Amino acid sequence: MQIPVIIVNFKTYKEATGESAVKLAKACEAAAANAKGRAKIVVAVQAADIFRVASAIDTKLVDVFAQHIDANGQGKSTGFVTAEAVKEAGASGTLLNHAEHKITDIAKRIATAKAAGLATVVCAANVAEAKTIASLTPSPDYIAVEPPELIGGKVSVSKAKPEVVSDSVAAVKSANKSIKVLCGAGVNSREDVEKALELGTEGILVASSVVLAKDTEKALAELISGI
């Protein structure tokens, strides 16, 4: 993916489920078109909505990611979300280890995703976790730094705890320069984005500030203006 990256995590909000997910994704598509290449927009949707969303939008403008995958391969593993299934449904990547869905076998999930041709964005709660994840083999494509206590709030981590962002960037790059770092938790405004990029990140991970906004395109345009 090109950078900067704006990943919109649809989570399991009612406003981002089923046909509402398609409507929201189309608004993201319109914002991406208006951005004229300034940023790459990604929507991370529920597994049940990957196919309908990917089929309804231009995936050259907006990438569709799964919110999670399991490490199970195809076969006898009822109820799991396989990398192959989300790829077949239209996903080009996956989030992993979000604060709301922590996992322990991160390296195995990354390997599973890579084998299926999926990009990987692994979330980290703090500097230490970011450094640990950056040292894994195989390594993720992106690490998103998100202090859990700021997720869903109105104060961005780039303002509240800028040292967490800058120190995470330094720690990740010292372990593996090829990994791109994203900033999440409380990102709501142009200023939040500007500060995140100033601190060395290469994009942002957002959810409620876009998903629950009265005007999705306007909310995304505000964020894009900070790039």
ChimeraX commands (.cxc) that place a marker at each C-alpha (Angstrom):
marker #1 position 0.00,0.00,0.00 radius 0.5
marker #1 position 1.02,3.57,-0.56 radius 0.5
marker #1 position 1.53,5.81,2.45 radius 0.5
marker #1 position 0.23,7.69,4.37 radius 0.5
marker #1 position -2.45,5.15,5.24 radius 0.5
marker #1 position -5.80,5.79,6.91 radius 0.5
marker #1 position -7.38,2.59,8.21 radius 0.5
marker #1 position -11.02,2.85,9.25 radius 0.5
marker #1 position -11.93,0.04,11.62 radius 0.5
marker #1 position -15.66,-0.63,11.30 radius 0.5
marker #1 position -15.61,-2.77,14.49 radius 0.5
marker #1 position -19.05,-4.31,15.12 radius 0.5
marker #1 position -21.01,-1.08,15.20 radius 0.5
marker #1 position -24.61,-1.25,14.02 radius 0.5
marker #1 position -23.75,1.67,11.75 radius 0.5
marker #1 position -21.11,-0.48,10.07 radius 0.5
marker #1 position -22.88,-3.81,9.69 radius 0.5
marker #1 position -24.51,-5.35,6.62 radius 0.5
marker #1 position -25.90,-2.82,4.16 radius 0.5
marker #1 position -24.79,-0.04,6.50 radius 0.5
marker #1 position -21.23,-1.32,6.05 radius 0.5
marker #1 position -21.62,-0.95,2.30 radius 0.5
marker #1 position -22.97,2.59,2.68 radius 0.5
marker #1 position -20.09,3.50,4.97 radius 0.5
marker #1 position -17.52,1.93,2.64 radius 0.5
marker #1 position -18.96,3.90,-0.30 radius 0.5
marker #1 position -18.53,7.10,1.69 radius 0.5
marker #1 position -14.91,6.11,2.31 radius 0.5
marker #1 position -14.56,5.46,-1.42 radius 0.5
marker #1 position -15.86,8.95,-2.22 radius 0.5
marker #1 position -13.42,10.49,0.28 radius 0.5
marker #1 position -10.58,8.50,-1.27 radius 0.5
marker #1 position -11.51,9.73,-4.75 radius 0.5
marker #1 position -11.57,13.32,-3.53 radius 0.5
marker #1 position -8.17,12.83,-1.86 radius 0.5
marker #1 position -6.65,12.28,-5.31 radius 0.5
marker #1 position -3.91,9.98,-4.10 radius 0.5
marker #1 position -2.87,11.94,-1.01 radius 0.5
marker #1 position -3.57,8.92,1.20 radius 0.5
marker #1 position -4.56,5.28,0.97 radius 0.5
marker #1 position -7.90,4.49,2.60 radius 0.5
marker #1 position -8.47,1.03,4.08 radius 0.5
marker #1 position -11.70,-0.28,5.61 radius 0.5
marker #1 position -11.46,-3.10,8.15 radius 0.5
marker #1 position -14.82,-4.84,8.16 radius 0.5
marker #1 position -16.45,-7.79,9.87 radius 0.5
marker #1 position -15.80,-11.14,8.20 radius 0.5
marker #1 position -19.47,-11.48,7.25 radius 0.5
marker #1 position -19.32,-8.18,5.36 radius 0.5
marker #1 position -16.05,-8.58,3.45 radius 0.5
marker #1 position -17.61,-9.94,0.25 radius 0.5
marker #1 position -20.51,-7.49,0.08 radius 0.5
marker #1 position -18.24,-4.51,0.74 radius 0.5
marker #1 position -15.47,-5.61,-1.64 radius 0.5
marker #1 position -18.07,-6.24,-4.35 radius 0.5
marker #1 position -19.67,-2.81,-3.93 radius 0.5
marker #1 position -16.63,-0.51,-4.05 radius 0.5
marker #1 position -13.59,0.13,-6.20 radius 0.5
marker #1 position -10.85,-1.78,-4.40 radius 0.5
marker #1 position -8.26,0.19,-6.35 radius 0.5
marker #1 position -9.36,3.22,-4.35 radius 0.5
marker #1 position -10.14,1.53,-1.04 radius 0.5
marker #1 position -8.57,-1.66,0.31 radius 0.5
marker #1 position -10.74,-4.05,2.30 radius 0.5
marker #1 position -9.20,-5.72,5.34 radius 0.5
marker #1 position -10.50,-8.39,7.70 radius 0.5
marker #1 position -10.65,-7.32,11.34 radius 0.5
marker #1 position -9.04,-10.59,12.42 radius 0.5
marker #1 position -8.00,-14.01,11.20 radius 0.5
marker #1 position -7.29,-17.25,13.01 radius 0.5
marker #1 position -4.16,-19.31,12.47 radius 0.5
marker #1 position -6.13,-22.41,11.49 radius 0.5
marker #1 position -5.66,-23.61,7.96 radius 0.5
marker #1 position -8.45,-24.84,5.76 radius 0.5
marker #1 position -10.03,-28.14,6.73 radius 0.5
marker #1 position -11.31,-29.39,10.06 radius 0.5
marker #1 position -11.66,-26.14,12.00 radius 0.5
marker #1 position -15.33,-25.25,12.36 radius 0.5
marker #1 position -16.14,-21.66,13.32 radius 0.5
marker #1 position -12.72,-20.15,12.65 radius 0.5
marker #1 position -11.91,-17.29,10.27 radius 0.5
marker #1 position -9.27,-18.50,7.84 radius 0.5
marker #1 position -6.88,-16.30,5.90 radius 0.5
marker #1 position -7.82,-18.12,2.70 radius 0.5
marker #1 position -11.53,-17.43,3.21 radius 0.5
marker #1 position -11.15,-13.69,3.75 radius 0.5
marker #1 position -8.79,-13.48,0.78 radius 0.5
marker #1 position -11.32,-15.28,-1.40 radius 0.5
marker #1 position -14.05,-12.93,-0.15 radius 0.5
marker #1 position -12.10,-9.90,-1.32 radius 0.5
marker #1 position -9.85,-8.87,1.56 radius 0.5
marker #1 position -6.29,-7.79,0.82 radius 0.5
marker #1 position -5.12,-7.64,4.42 radius 0.5
marker #1 position -6.01,-8.12,8.07 radius 0.5
marker #1 position -5.78,-6.45,11.44 radius 0.5
marker #1 position -4.34,-8.55,14.24 radius 0.5
marker #1 position -4.04,-8.20,18.02 radius 0.5
marker #1 position -6.41,-5.26,18.43 radius 0.5
marker #1 position -6.94,-4.24,22.06 radius 0.5
marker #1 position -10.46,-5.65,21.79 radius 0.5
marker #1 position -9.21,-8.98,20.40 radius 0.5
marker #1 position -5.79,-9.77,21.84 radius 0.5
marker #1 position -3.93,-12.87,20.67 radius 0.5
marker #1 position -0.80,-14.70,21.81 radius 0.5
marker #1 position 0.36,-16.47,18.63 radius 0.5
marker #1 position 1.00,-13.31,16.63 radius 0.5
marker #1 position 3.89,-14.68,14.56 radius 0.5
marker #1 position 1.81,-17.69,13.53 radius 0.5
marker #1 position -1.06,-15.43,12.42 radius 0.5
marker #1 position 1.32,-13.23,10.45 radius 0.5
marker #1 position 2.76,-16.29,8.71 radius 0.5
marker #1 position -0.73,-17.58,7.96 radius 0.5
marker #1 position -1.74,-14.21,6.51 radius 0.5
marker #1 position 1.40,-13.87,4.41 radius 0.5
marker #1 position 0.97,-17.36,3.00 radius 0.5
marker #1 position -2.49,-16.33,1.80 radius 0.5
marker #1 position -1.20,-13.07,0.31 radius 0.5
marker #1 position -2.66,-10.77,2.94 radius 0.5
marker #1 position -1.01,-7.61,4.29 radius 0.5
marker #1 position -0.77,-7.48,8.08 radius 0.5
marker #1 position -1.38,-4.67,10.56 radius 0.5
marker #1 position -0.59,-5.69,14.13 radius 0.5
marker #1 position -1.75,-3.50,17.00 radius 0.5
marker #1 position 0.46,-2.71,20.00 radius 0.5
marker #1 position -0.63,-1.16,23.28 radius 0.5
marker #1 position 2.71,0.39,24.19 radius 0.5
marker #1 position 6.37,0.81,23.27 radius 0.5
marker #1 position 7.46,-2.52,24.71 radius 0.5
marker #1 position 4.81,-4.48,22.83 radius 0.5
marker #1 position 5.59,-2.60,19.61 radius 0.5
marker #1 position 9.27,-3.52,19.93 radius 0.5
marker #1 position 8.45,-7.17,20.64 radius 0.5
marker #1 position 6.16,-7.40,17.63 radius 0.5
marker #1 position 8.73,-5.71,15.39 radius 0.5
marker #1 position 11.24,-8.41,16.32 radius 0.5
marker #1 position 8.99,-11.29,15.26 radius 0.5
marker #1 position 9.70,-13.60,12.35 radius 0.5
marker #1 position 7.95,-13.20,10.02 radius 0.5
marker #1 position 7.42,-9.51,10.64 radius 0.5
marker #1 position 4.20,-7.58,10.03 radius 0.5
marker #1 position 3.86,-4.94,7.34 radius 0.5
marker #1 position 2.51,-2.38,9.79 radius 0.5
marker #1 position 2.38,-1.89,13.55 radius 0.5
marker #1 position -0.39,0.34,14.89 radius 0.5
marker #1 position 0.35,1.88,18.28 radius 0.5
marker #1 position -2.86,2.26,20.30 radius 0.5
marker #1 position -2.88,2.78,24.09 radius 0.5
marker #1 position -6.14,1.03,25.07 radius 0.5
marker #1 position -7.21,3.69,27.56 radius 0.5
marker #1 position -7.42,6.29,24.76 radius 0.5
marker #1 position -9.33,4.20,22.22 radius 0.5
marker #1 position -12.71,5.73,21.43 radius 0.5
marker #1 position -11.92,8.95,23.25 radius 0.5
marker #1 position -11.69,12.55,22.14 radius 0.5
marker #1 position -8.02,13.05,22.99 radius 0.5
marker #1 position -5.48,11.63,20.56 radius 0.5
marker #1 position -2.49,9.64,21.72 radius 0.5
marker #1 position -0.38,11.98,19.58 radius 0.5
marker #1 position -1.40,14.77,21.96 radius 0.5
marker #1 position -1.88,12.94,25.26 radius 0.5
marker #1 position 1.15,10.67,25.04 radius 0.5
marker #1 position 3.37,11.82,22.16 radius 0.5
marker #1 position 6.35,10.05,23.68 radius 0.5
marker #1 position 4.55,6.71,23.29 radius 0.5
marker #1 position 4.25,7.37,19.56 radius 0.5
marker #1 position 7.78,8.66,18.97 radius 0.5
marker #1 position 9.37,6.02,21.18 radius 0.5
marker #1 position 7.39,3.29,19.45 radius 0.5
marker #1 position 8.54,4.53,16.04 radius 0.5
marker #1 position 12.15,4.49,17.25 radius 0.5
marker #1 position 11.79,1.03,18.79 radius 0.5
marker #1 position 10.14,-0.48,15.71 radius 0.5
marker #1 position 12.61,1.03,13.26 radius 0.5
marker #1 position 15.56,-0.10,15.38 radius 0.5
marker #1 position 14.26,-3.66,15.21 radius 0.5
marker #1 position 13.11,-3.65,11.58 radius 0.5
marker #1 position 13.28,-0.59,9.34 radius 0.5
marker #1 position 10.90,-2.07,6.79 radius 0.5
marker #1 position 7.90,-2.03,9.16 radius 0.5
marker #1 position 5.65,1.01,8.85 radius 0.5
marker #1 position 4.20,2.51,12.03 radius 0.5
marker #1 position 0.63,3.78,12.37 radius 0.5
marker #1 position -0.92,5.84,15.16 radius 0.5
marker #1 position -4.31,5.04,16.68 radius 0.5
marker #1 position -6.50,5.87,19.69 radius 0.5
marker #1 position -8.45,9.11,19.88 radius 0.5
marker #1 position -7.48,10.44,16.46 radius 0.5
marker #1 position -10.25,12.89,15.55 radius 0.5
marker #1 position -8.87,15.96,13.79 radius 0.5
marker #1 position -6.50,17.39,11.22 radius 0.5
marker #1 position -4.19,18.45,14.04 radius 0.5
marker #1 position -4.13,14.90,15.44 radius 0.5
marker #1 position -3.02,13.57,12.06 radius 0.5
marker #1 position -0.42,16.28,11.55 radius 0.5
marker #1 position 1.06,15.53,14.98 radius 0.5
marker #1 position 1.05,11.78,14.35 radius 0.5
marker #1 position 3.02,12.21,11.12 radius 0.5
marker #1 position 5.33,14.73,12.77 radius 0.5
marker #1 position 6.15,12.07,15.38 radius 0.5
marker #1 position 7.30,9.71,12.63 radius 0.5
marker #1 position 4.28,7.56,11.87 radius 0.5
marker #1 position 3.16,6.70,8.36 radius 0.5
marker #1 position -0.57,6.76,8.87 radius 0.5
marker #1 position -3.42,6.39,11.31 radius 0.5
marker #1 position -5.94,3.82,12.55 radius 0.5
marker #1 position -9.37,5.22,13.42 radius 0.5
marker #1 position -12.83,3.91,14.22 radius 0.5
marker #1 position -15.58,5.86,16.01 radius 0.5
marker #1 position -14.44,9.28,14.79 radius 0.5
marker #1 position -15.39,8.18,11.27 radius 0.5
marker #1 position -17.85,5.32,11.74 radius 0.5
marker #1 position -20.10,7.28,14.11 radius 0.5
marker #1 position -19.68,10.65,12.41 radius 0.5
marker #1 position -22.82,12.35,11.08 radius 0.5
marker #1 position -20.99,12.94,7.79 radius 0.5
marker #1 position -18.45,10.22,7.01 radius 0.5
marker #1 position -16.97,11.97,3.99 radius 0.5
marker #1 position -16.52,15.21,5.92 radius 0.5
marker #1 position -14.89,13.39,8.84 radius 0.5
marker #1 position -12.44,11.63,6.52 radius 0.5
marker #1 position -11.75,14.83,4.58 radius 0.5
marker #1 position -10.80,16.47,7.89 radius 0.5
marker #1 position -8.32,13.69,8.62 radius 0.5
marker #1 position -6.92,13.67,5.09 radius 0.5
marker #1 position -6.35,17.43,5.30 radius 0.5
marker #1 position -3.73,16.74,7.96 radius 0.5
marker #1 position -1.56,14.83,5.49 radius 0.5
marker link #1:1,2 radius 0.2
marker link #1:2,3 radius 0.2
marker link #1:3,4 radius 0.2
marker link #1:4,5 radius 0.2
marker link #1:5,6 radius 0.2
marker link #1:6,7 radius 0.2
marker link #1:7,8 radius 0.2
marker link #1:8,9 radius 0.2
marker link #1:9,10 radius 0.2
marker link #1:10,11 radius 0.2
marker link #1:11,12 radius 0.2
marker link #1:12,13 radius 0.2
marker link #1:13,14 radius 0.2
marker link #1:14,15 radius 0.2
marker link #1:15,16 radius 0.2
marker link #1:16,17 radius 0.2
marker link #1:17,18 radius 0.2
marker link #1:18,19 radius 0.2
marker link #1:19,20 radius 0.2
marker link #1:20,21 radius 0.2
marker link #1:21,22 radius 0.2
marker link #1:22,23 radius 0.2
marker link #1:23,24 radius 0.2
marker link #1:24,25 radius 0.2
marker link #1:25,26 radius 0.2
marker link #1:26,27 radius 0.2
marker link #1:27,28 radius 0.2
marker link #1:28,29 radius 0.2
marker link #1:29,30 radius 0.2
marker link #1:30,31 radius 0.2
marker link #1:31,32 radius 0.2
marker link #1:32,33 radius 0.2
marker link #1:33,34 radius 0.2
marker link #1:34,35 radius 0.2
marker link #1:35,36 radius 0.2
marker link #1:36,37 radius 0.2
marker link #1:37,38 radius 0.2
marker link #1:38,39 radius 0.2
marker link #1:39,40 radius 0.2
marker link #1:40,41 radius 0.2
marker link #1:41,42 radius 0.2
marker link #1:42,43 radius 0.2
marker link #1:43,44 radius 0.2
marker link #1:44,45 radius 0.2
marker link #1:45,46 radius 0.2
marker link #1:46,47 radius 0.2
marker link #1:47,48 radius 0.2
marker link #1:48,49 radius 0.2
marker link #1:49,50 radius 0.2
marker link #1:50,51 radius 0.2
marker link #1:51,52 radius 0.2
marker link #1:52,53 radius 0.2
marker link #1:53,54 radius 0.2
marker link #1:54,55 radius 0.2
marker link #1:55,56 radius 0.2
marker link #1:56,57 radius 0.2
marker link #1:57,58 radius 0.2
marker link #1:58,59 radius 0.2
marker link #1:59,60 radius 0.2
marker link #1:60,61 radius 0.2
marker link #1:61,62 radius 0.2
marker link #1:62,63 radius 0.2
marker link #1:63,64 radius 0.2
marker link #1:64,65 radius 0.2
marker link #1:65,66 radius 0.2
marker link #1:66,67 radius 0.2
marker link #1:67,68 radius 0.2
marker link #1:68,69 radius 0.2
marker link #1:69,70 radius 0.2
marker link #1:70,71 radius 0.2
marker link #1:71,72 radius 0.2
marker link #1:72,73 radius 0.2
marker link #1:73,74 radius 0.2
marker link #1:74,75 radius 0.2
marker link #1:75,76 radius 0.2
marker link #1:76,77 radius 0.2
marker link #1:77,78 radius 0.2
marker link #1:78,79 radius 0.2
marker link #1:79,80 radius 0.2
marker link #1:80,81 radius 0.2
marker link #1:81,82 radius 0.2
marker link #1:82,83 radius 0.2
marker link #1:83,84 radius 0.2
marker link #1:84,85 radius 0.2
marker link #1:85,86 radius 0.2
marker link #1:86,87 radius 0.2
marker link #1:87,88 radius 0.2
marker link #1:88,89 radius 0.2
marker link #1:89,90 radius 0.2
marker link #1:90,91 radius 0.2
marker link #1:91,92 radius 0.2
marker link #1:92,93 radius 0.2
marker link #1:93,94 radius 0.2
marker link #1:94,95 radius 0.2
marker link #1:95,96 radius 0.2
marker link #1:96,97 radius 0.2
marker link #1:97,98 radius 0.2
marker link #1:98,99 radius 0.2
marker link #1:99,100 radius 0.2
marker link #1:100,101 radius 0.2
marker link #1:101,102 radius 0.2
marker link #1:102,103 radius 0.2
marker link #1:103,104 radius 0.2
marker link #1:104,105 radius 0.2
marker link #1:105,106 radius 0.2
marker link #1:106,107 radius 0.2
marker link #1:107,108 radius 0.2
marker link #1:108,109 radius 0.2
marker link #1:109,110 radius 0.2
marker link #1:110,111 radius 0.2
marker link #1:111,112 radius 0.2
marker link #1:112,113 radius 0.2
marker link #1:113,114 radius 0.2
marker link #1:114,115 radius 0.2
marker link #1:115,116 radius 0.2
marker link #1:116,117 radius 0.2
marker link #1:117,118 radius 0.2
marker link #1:118,119 radius 0.2
marker link #1:119,120 radius 0.2
marker link #1:120,121 radius 0.2
marker link #1:121,122 radius 0.2
marker link #1:122,123 radius 0.2
marker link #1:123,124 radius 0.2
marker link #1:124,125 radius 0.2
marker link #1:125,126 radius 0.2
marker link #1:126,127 radius 0.2
marker link #1:127,128 radius 0.2
marker link #1:128,129 radius 0.2
marker link #1:129,130 radius 0.2
marker link #1:130,131 radius 0.2
marker link #1:131,132 radius 0.2
marker link #1:132,133 radius 0.2
marker link #1:133,134 radius 0.2
marker link #1:134,135 radius 0.2
marker link #1:135,136 radius 0.2
marker link #1:136,137 radius 0.2
marker link #1:137,138 radius 0.2
marker link #1:138,139 radius 0.2
marker link #1:139,140 radius 0.2
marker link #1:140,141 radius 0.2
marker link #1:141,142 radius 0.2
marker link #1:142,143 radius 0.2
marker link #1:143,144 radius 0.2
marker link #1:144,145 radius 0.2
marker link #1:145,146 radius 0.2
marker link #1:146,147 radius 0.2
marker link #1:147,148 radius 0.2
marker link #1:148,149 radius 0.2
marker link #1:149,150 radius 0.2
marker link #1:150,151 radius 0.2
marker link #1:151,152 radius 0.2
marker link #1:152,153 radius 0.2
marker link #1:153,154 radius 0.2
marker link #1:154,155 radius 0.2
marker link #1:155,156 radius 0.2
marker link #1:156,157 radius 0.2
marker link #1:157,158 radius 0.2
marker link #1:158,159 radius 0.2
marker link #1:159,160 radius 0.2
marker link #1:160,161 radius 0.2
marker link #1:161,162 radius 0.2
marker link #1:162,163 radius 0.2
marker link #1:163,164 radius 0.2
marker link #1:164,165 radius 0.2
marker link #1:165,166 radius 0.2
marker link #1:166,167 radius 0.2
marker link #1:167,168 radius 0.2
marker link #1:168,169 radius 0.2
marker link #1:169,170 radius 0.2
marker link #1:170,171 radius 0.2
marker link #1:171,172 radius 0.2
marker link #1:172,173 radius 0.2
marker link #1:173,174 radius 0.2
marker link #1:174,175 radius 0.2
marker link #1:175,176 radius 0.2
marker link #1:176,177 radius 0.2
marker link #1:177,178 radius 0.2
marker link #1:178,179 radius 0.2
marker link #1:179,180 radius 0.2
marker link #1:180,181 radius 0.2
marker link #1:181,182 radius 0.2
marker link #1:182,183 radius 0.2
marker link #1:183,184 radius 0.2
marker link #1:184,185 radius 0.2
marker link #1:185,186 radius 0.2
marker link #1:186,187 radius 0.2
marker link #1:187,188 radius 0.2
marker link #1:188,189 radius 0.2
marker link #1:189,190 radius 0.2
marker link #1:190,191 radius 0.2
marker link #1:191,192 radius 0.2
marker link #1:192,193 radius 0.2
marker link #1:193,194 radius 0.2
marker link #1:194,195 radius 0.2
marker link #1:195,196 radius 0.2
marker link #1:196,197 radius 0.2
marker link #1:197,198 radius 0.2
marker link #1:198,199 radius 0.2
marker link #1:199,200 radius 0.2
marker link #1:200,201 radius 0.2
marker link #1:201,202 radius 0.2
marker link #1:202,203 radius 0.2
marker link #1:203,204 radius 0.2
marker link #1:204,205 radius 0.2
marker link #1:205,206 radius 0.2
marker link #1:206,207 radius 0.2
marker link #1:207,208 radius 0.2
marker link #1:208,209 radius 0.2
marker link #1:209,210 radius 0.2
marker link #1:210,211 radius 0.2
marker link #1:211,212 radius 0.2
marker link #1:212,213 radius 0.2
marker link #1:213,214 radius 0.2
marker link #1:214,215 radius 0.2
marker link #1:215,216 radius 0.2
marker link #1:216,217 radius 0.2
marker link #1:217,218 radius 0.2
marker link #1:218,219 radius 0.2
marker link #1:219,220 radius 0.2
marker link #1:220,221 radius 0.2
marker link #1:221,222 radius 0.2
marker link #1:222,223 radius 0.2
marker link #1:223,224 radius 0.2
marker link #1:224,225 radius 0.2
marker link #1:225,226 radius 0.2
marker link #1:226,227 radius 0.2
view
